[in-house]
Amino acid sequence: MKISKKEISDHILKVEIYVDKDEFDRARHRAYMDATDRYPVMGRAPGLATLDDLQRTYGPAVLFDEALAKVIPESFNRFLTESGIRIMGKPQVDDMQFVPDGGVKFSVKADMFPDVVLGEYMGIAVPFERMTQQSEFEQAVVQKACENMKGEIPPHMIEQKLNAIVAQEKLNINNDAVYHLLADMLVILDQAYVAAGVARPKVQVRREAMDLMLQTASAEHEMDWQEFMRDQVKVMAERYHDLPGNYDSLLEDIIKEREAAKAAKSPDELTEELFTAYLGSLELTEEQWRNQRQLQAARDVCVDLLLDGVAVKEGIDISHDEVHQFVEDLAGHHGMEPEEVEANIDREILEWKLRRDKALALILNSGVTDREAMEQRLREQKAREKEAGEKGSNEPA
């Protein structure tokens, strides 16, 4: 293995690794030994075929994919160990190419673990009762542990966390029938106004579509919501213009066209439309929405750094049995077979999650209640409530 290029910028590592022919061929041979049943060679006992034998039987590129799956992570992990560099998350491999001498060259990009110094994270005292105020207790313990930690948060980590928040929100919206109905209403109502000869500002159509969606989705109209929706669209359009005689037919065509257009959208296109409808209901642009969640993203990154740091410092590891138990529990929760779940998860990412879970449990289990601070917090809360009550009673009726 040879490092042909290394670059570190803004806490991002980029490294180019070259593996010569001999090392790559050894990886191919190890891959063959792991899969002799899939590569039988006539006249050779399993495990005794040479690379020349395999190439004559299966072609010159035999076992390349299997060898790459071994040599890429092994080479990169060796580089990290030798250089003392720690990374976070899953590295990205790109620009992989075979070189004329029979070796292979590839680039790896990874987020470096920022230089953070853990402060006190065990035995943290907070002004909340563990049993009766569990959520407040846990949030306060983690927040204080984060405040005790020193170090710079790389901007790209906040951006990545923000992207993850956006992706999760889009998934939630995609699974919510309310936003499907809202997206339908936006299109149908807008086109219904056009069919009636009405020109309405987009912002007004959006607000009216939101009101109509809430009425249509209510339990009161659960059984006949489609008919209710048609009637309400007609009423709203008729406020601004006399309806043509064939308006019922026009409205029916609009609804059918919407259903067809929606069915023709790709999953990504539909998700983006639903997210746009969701943002419209808040009267926000995506940029404004993301800006509002910057602080949440920064806090989440702080927690990740805390838990990763504690996991390393405490030597937290995850056993095969723990991974297997998590997979079984997840499969049972979703009504799937464990093998199916295991085939669709990234084991490395799962192990990081379980390490963080263990680190979090370690921090929380050591937390304690600061009785004096809790009593002081309650006195201040009562004083604020009393002041608010007196202020309200003194205001003129």
C-alpha positions in Angstrom: 0.0 0.0 0.0 1.2 3.5 -0.9 -0.3 6.9 -0.1 0.0 8.9 -3.3 -1.8 12.0 -2.0 -3.2 13.3 1.3 -5.1 16.5 1.9 -6.9 17.8 5.0 -9.1 20.8 4.8 -11.9 22.0 7.0 -11.9 18.8 9.0 -12.3 16.7 5.8 -9.7 14.1 4.9 -9.0 13.2 1.3 -6.5 10.5 0.6 -5.4 8.6 -2.6 -4.3 5.1 -2.0 -2.4 2.8 -4.4 -2.3 -1.0 -4.0 0.2 -2.8 -6.1 -0.4 -5.9 -8.1 1.0 -8.4 -5.6 -1.1 -7.0 -2.7 -4.2 -7.0 -4.9 -3.6 -10.5 -6.1 -3.2 -11.7 -2.5 -6.6 -10.1 -1.8 -8.1 -11.9 -4.8 -6.7 -15.2 -3.5 -8.2 -14.6 0.0 -11.5 -13.7 -1.7 -11.3 -17.0 -3.6 -10.7 -19.0 -0.3 -13.8 -17.4 1.1 -15.9 -18.5 -1.9 -14.5 -21.7 -3.3 -18.0 -23.1 -3.8 -18.8 -20.3 -6.2 -15.6 -20.7 -8.3 -15.1 -24.4 -9.0 -12.3 -25.3 -11.4 -12.2 -28.6 -13.2 -9.3 -30.8 -12.2 -8.6 -28.7 -9.1 -9.7 -29.4 -5.5 -11.6 -26.6 -3.8 -9.1 -24.0 -2.6 -6.2 -25.2 -4.7 -6.9 -23.3 -7.9 -4.3 -20.6 -8.8 -5.2 -17.2 -10.1 -4.1 -18.4 -13.5 -6.5 -21.3 -13.3 -9.4 -19.0 -12.2 -8.6 -16.5 -15.0 -8.6 -19.2 -17.6 -12.0 -20.4 -16.3 -13.8 -17.2 -15.5 -11.9 -14.4 -17.3 -9.2 -11.9 -16.4 -11.4 -9.9 -14.0 -12.4 -12.8 -11.8 -12.7 -11.9 -8.1 -12.0 -8.2 -8.7 -15.1 -7.1 -6.9 -14.6 -9.4 -4.0 -10.9 -8.4 -3.7 -11.8 -4.7 -3.8 -14.4 -5.3 -1.0 -11.4 -6.5 1.1 -8.5 -4.4 0.0 -10.2 -0.9 0.1 -11.3 -0.9 3.8 -8.2 -2.8 4.9 -5.9 -0.3 3.2 -7.8 2.7 4.5 -8.0 1.4 8.0 -4.3 0.6 8.0 -3.6 4.2 6.9 -5.8 5.6 9.7 -4.0 3.4 12.3 -0.5 4.4 11.0 -1.3 8.1 10.8 -3.3 8.3 14.1 -6.3 9.9 12.3 -9.8 9.4 13.6 -12.8 9.8 11.3 -16.5 10.0 11.9 -19.2 8.2 9.9 -18.8 6.2 6.8 -16.0 7.1 4.4 -16.8 7.7 0.7 -14.8 5.9 -1.9 -14.6 7.3 -5.4 -12.3 7.5 -8.5 -11.5 3.9 -8.3 -9.3 2.7 -11.2 -7.1 -0.2 -12.2 -3.6 0.8 -13.3 -1.6 -0.8 -16.1 0.8 -2.7 -13.8 -2.2 -4.7 -12.4 -2.7 -2.7 -9.2 -5.6 -0.5 -8.2 -5.8 3.1 -7.1 -8.7 4.8 -5.3 -9.6 7.9 -3.4 -11.3 8.1 0.0 -13.0 11.1 1.5 -14.0 11.1 5.2 -15.1 13.5 7.9 -12.4 13.8 10.5 -13.2 13.6 14.2 -12.8 17.2 15.4 -10.4 17.9 18.2 -12.7 18.0 21.2 -11.8 17.7 24.9 -14.4 16.0 27.0 -15.2 17.7 30.2 -17.1 16.2 33.1 -19.8 13.8 31.9 -20.2 11.4 34.8 -22.3 12.2 37.9 -23.8 15.4 36.4 -26.3 17.1 38.8 -29.3 18.9 37.3 -32.4 20.5 38.9 -34.9 17.9 37.8 -36.3 14.7 39.4 -35.2 11.6 37.5 -38.4 9.6 38.0 -41.1 12.2 37.7 -39.3 14.5 35.1 -37.5 12.0 33.0 -37.4 13.9 29.8 -36.3 17.2 31.4 -33.8 15.3 33.5 -32.2 13.6 30.5 -32.1 16.7 28.4 -30.5 18.7 31.1 -27.8 16.0 31.8 -26.8 15.8 28.2 -26.9 19.5 27.7 -24.6 20.1 30.6 -22.2 17.4 29.4 -22.1 19.1 26.0 -21.4 22.5 27.7 -18.5 20.9 29.6 -17.0 19.7 26.3 -14.5 22.0 24.5 -13.8 22.1 20.8 -14.8 23.5 17.5 -17.7 22.1 15.5 -16.9 21.9 11.8 -19.5 23.7 9.7 -19.8 20.8 7.3 -21.0 18.6 10.2 -23.8 21.0 11.0 -24.7 21.1 7.3 -24.8 17.3 7.2 -26.9 17.1 10.3 -29.2 19.7 8.9 -29.6 17.6 5.7 -30.4 14.6 7.8 -33.1 16.6 9.6 -34.6 17.7 6.3 -34.5 14.1 5.0 -36.3 12.8 8.1 -38.9 15.6 7.9 -39.6 14.7 4.2 -40.0 11.1 5.2 -42.5 12.0 7.9 -44.4 14.3 5.5 -44.5 11.6 2.8 -46.0 9.2 5.3 -48.7 11.7 6.4 -51.9 11.6 4.5 -52.7 15.2 5.5 -49.9 16.6 3.3 -50.9 14.4 0.4 -54.4 15.9 0.7 -53.0 19.4 1.0 -50.9 19.0 -2.2 -54.0 17.8 -4.0 -56.0 20.8 -2.8 -53.4 23.2 -3.9 -53.5 22.0 -7.5 -57.3 21.3 -7.6 -58.3 24.7 -6.1 -55.9 26.6 -8.3 -57.2 25.0 -11.5 -60.8 25.2 -10.3 -60.4 29.0 -10.0 -59.0 29.1 -13.5 -61.8 27.0 -14.9 -64.3 29.5 -13.3 -62.5 32.5 -14.8 -61.2 33.6 -11.4 -57.7 35.1 -10.9 -56.5 34.6 -7.3 -53.1 35.4 -5.8 -51.0 32.3 -5.1 -50.7 33.1 -1.4 -54.5 33.3 -1.0 -55.0 30.1 -2.9 -52.5 28.4 -0.6 -54.3 29.7 2.5 -57.7 28.7 1.2 -56.3 25.3 0.2 -55.0 24.8 3.7 -58.4 25.7 5.2 -60.2 23.4 2.8 -57.8 20.5 3.6 -58.4 20.9 7.3 -62.2 20.8 6.8 -62.0 17.9 4.3 -59.8 15.9 6.6 -61.9 16.4 9.7 -63.8 13.4 11.2 -67.1 15.2 10.4 -66.6 14.6 6.7 -64.6 11.4 6.9 -67.1 9.2 5.1 -68.0 11.6 2.2 -64.9 13.8 2.0 -64.6 13.6 -1.7 -68.1 14.9 -2.3 -67.6 17.5 0.5 -64.4 18.7 -1.2 -66.2 19.1 -4.6 -69.0 21.1 -3.0 -66.6 23.4 -1.1 -64.5 24.0 -4.2 -67.6 25.1 -6.1 -68.7 27.3 -3.2 -65.3 29.0 -3.0 -65.1 29.5 -6.8 -68.6 30.9 -7.0 -67.7 33.6 -4.5 -65.7 35.4 -7.2 -67.4 34.5 -10.5 -70.5 33.0 -12.0 -69.8 29.3 -12.8 -70.2 28.0 -16.3 -73.0 25.5 -16.9 -70.5 22.6 -17.3 -68.5 23.4 -14.2 -69.2 20.1 -12.5 -67.8 18.3 -15.5 -64.8 20.6 -15.6 -64.1 20.1 -11.9 -64.4 16.3 -12.3 -61.8 16.5 -15.1 -59.5 18.6 -12.9 -59.6 16.0 -10.1 -59.0 13.1 -12.5 -56.1 14.9 -14.2 -54.6 15.5 -10.7 -54.8 11.9 -9.8 -53.2 10.9 -13.1 -50.4 13.5 -12.8 -49.7 12.4 -9.2 -49.5 8.7 -10.2 -47.0 9.6 -12.9 -44.6 11.3 -10.5 -41.5 9.6 -9.3 -41.2 9.0 -5.6 -38.6 11.8 -5.3 -40.8 14.2 -7.3 -43.8 13.5 -5.1 -41.7 13.9 -2.0 -40.5 17.4 -3.1 -44.1 18.4 -4.0 -45.3 17.4 -0.6 -42.5 19.2 1.2 -43.2 22.3 -0.8 -46.9 22.1 0.3 -45.8 21.6 3.9 -43.5 24.7 3.7 -46.3 26.7 2.1 -48.6 25.8 5.0 -46.0 27.4 7.3 -45.5 30.3 4.9 -41.8 29.6 4.8 -39.3 29.1 2.1 -37.0 26.1 2.4 -34.1 28.4 3.3 -36.1 30.0 6.1 -37.1 26.6 7.4 -33.5 25.4 7.3 -32.3 28.5 9.1 -34.8 27.9 11.9 -33.3 24.5 12.4 -29.6 25.5 12.4 -29.5 25.6 16.2 -31.1 22.2 16.5 -28.6 20.8 14.0 -25.7 22.3 16.0 -27.0 20.9 19.2 -27.4 17.4 17.7 -23.8 17.5 16.4 -22.6 18.4 19.9 -24.4 15.4 21.3 -22.9 13.1 18.6 -19.4 14.4 19.4 -20.0 13.9 23.1 -21.3 10.3 22.7 -18.6 9.4 20.2 -15.9 10.8 22.5 -17.3 9.0 25.5 -17.5 5.7 23.5 -13.8 6.0 22.6 -12.6 7.1 26.0 -14.6 4.4 27.8 -13.6 1.7 25.3 -17.2 0.9 24.5 -17.6 -1.9 22.1 -20.5 -3.8 20.5 -20.7 -7.6 20.5 -22.1 -9.7 17.7 -24.9 -10.8 20.1 -25.9 -7.2 20.7 -26.1 -6.5 16.9 -28.1 -9.7 16.4 -30.5 -8.8 19.2 -31.1 -5.3 17.8 -31.8 -6.8 14.3 -34.2 -9.3 15.7 -36.1 -6.6 17.7 -36.2 -4.4 14.6 -37.5 -7.2 12.5 -40.2 -8.1 15.0 -41.3 -4.5 15.2 -41.7 -4.2 11.5 -43.0 -7.7 10.8 -40.0 -8.7 8.8 -37.5 -11.6 8.9 -34.1 -10.8 10.6 -32.2 -11.9 7.5 -34.2 -9.3 5.5 -33.4 -6.6 7.9 -29.7 -7.5 8.1 -29.5 -7.4 4.3 -30.8 -3.8 4.2 -28.7 -2.2 7.0 -25.2 -0.9 7.1 -23.5 -2.9 10.0 -20.9 -0.3 10.6 -23.4 2.5 11.0 -25.5 0.3 13.2 -22.6 -0.4 15.5 -21.9 3.3 15.8 -25.5 3.9 16.8 -25.3 1.1 19.4 -22.1 2.6 20.8 -23.7 6.0 21.1 -26.7 4.4 22.8 -24.4 2.8 25.3 -22.5 6.0 25.9 -25.7 7.9 26.4 -26.9 5.3 28.9 -23.6 5.6 30.8 -24.0 9.4 31.1 -27.7 9.3 32.0 -27.4 6.5 34.6 -24.7 8.4 36.4 -26.7 11.7 36.5 -28.1 12.9 39.8 -30.7 15.4 41.0 -29.5 18.7 42.5 -32.1 19.1 45.2 -31.1 22.6 46.2 -31.0 23.8 42.6 -34.4 22.2 41.9 -36.0 23.9 44.9 -34.6 27.2 43.7 -35.9 26.6 40.2 -39.4 25.9 41.6 -39.3 29.1 43.7 -38.4 31.1 40.7 -41.1 29.5 38.7 -43.8 30.2 41.3 -42.6 33.9 41.5 -42.9 34.3 37.7 -46.4 32.8 37.8 -47.4 35.1 40.7 -46.1 38.1 38.8 -47.9 37.1 35.6 -51.1 36.7 37.6 -50.8 40.1 39.3 -50.0 41.7 36.0 -53.1 40.2 34.4 -55.5 41.2 37.2 -54.2 44.8 37.0 -54.9 45.2 33.2 -58.1 47.1 32.3 -61.0 45.0 31.3 
